[in-house]
Amino acid sequence: MAGTIRVQKIRSIIGRPEKHRKIMESLGLRKTQQIRELPDNPSVRGMVNKVIHLVRVLEE
């Protein structure tokens, strides 16, 4: 895998497990509707898949 993916936070982390909060912090997503461009590698993909109900992947 090469390149980058764009990830947008679409839901709040209020009431979510601590594990999900830490993943969102690691991805650099703090505010709702915030978009981050992240490297497309297996570790980032794994984190995104854990919180897929809180984020939207804008580019594949």
N, C-alpha and C positions, 0 to 999 in steps of 0.2 A: 504494500500500500504506500502511496506517495501523495504528496500534496496536502491540502488542508480541507477541513470541513467547517461549516458555519453552524453554530448551535445557538438557539434562542430559548431563554427561560420563559415559560408560558404560565407557570403556576407557582404559588407561594410555597415556602417550606415550613410555614407555621403548622404545627401539629404533626410534622413528619418525623420519622426516626432519626436519631443522631447520625447514623450511618449515611443517610441521604443528605443531611446537612453538610457533612464533611466532604462528600463527593461534589456537591454543588460548589462549595468553597474551593476545592481543588481545580474545578473547571473554570473558576474565576467568574461565576455567575452570581451576582448579588441582587440586582434589581429585576423586577418583572419586566419583560419585553427587551431585556438587554441581550445583545448579540455578541458572541465571541467567535473569532476565527482560531481554530485549534489545529495542531498537526494531526494528520490522519494516520494514526498508528494503533496497534492492538490495545494498548493500555487506555488511550482516550476512548476508543470505541467501547471497551468494556465498561468504563465509567458511565458513558452516555446510556448504554443499555440498562444499567442498574436504575437510572432515574428517567427512563424514557417517558414516563407518565408526567414528568415535570418540565420536559424540554421538547423542542422541535428541531429536527435536523433540516437545515435549509438547502444544503448541497450535498450530493453524494460523490 
